[in-house]
Amino acid sequence: MFQLFLGVLLLIFGIFLKVTKDPGFAKSKKFSWMFIAIGILSIIGKLVIIYQTGKL
C-alpha cells in the first residue's frame, strides 16, 4: 500500500510541476514528465503485483 501512496504522490507532484507558474519551480519543470511517468509506472507495477498475488 505504501508503494501505491508514493506512486500517487509522485504523479500529483509531476502534474503540479507541469501546471505551476511559480518561478521557484522554473528549473524543475523539465522533470515533470519524469515524475509523471515514474508515478504511473509505480502504480501500475504495484497493481500488477497485488493482482498476481491474489490480494486484489
C-alpha positions, 0 to 999 in steps of 0.5 A, spaced: 500 500 500 505 504 501 508 503 494 501 505 491 501 512 496 508 514 493 506 512 486 500 517 487 504 522 490 509 522 485 504 523 479 500 529 483 507 532 484 509 531 476 502 534 474 503 540 479 510 541 476 507 541 469 501 546 471 505 551 476 507 558 474 511 559 480 518 561 478 521 557 484 519 551 480 522 554 473 528 549 473 524 543 475 519 543 470 523 539 465 522 533 470 515 533 470 514 528 465 519 524 469 515 524 475 509 523 471 511 517 468 515 514 474 508 515 478 504 511 473 509 506 472 509 505 480 502 504 480 501 500 475 507 495 477 504 495 484 497 493 481 500 488 477 503 485 483 497 485 488 493 482 482 498 476 481 498 475 488 491 474 489 490 480 494 486 484 489 
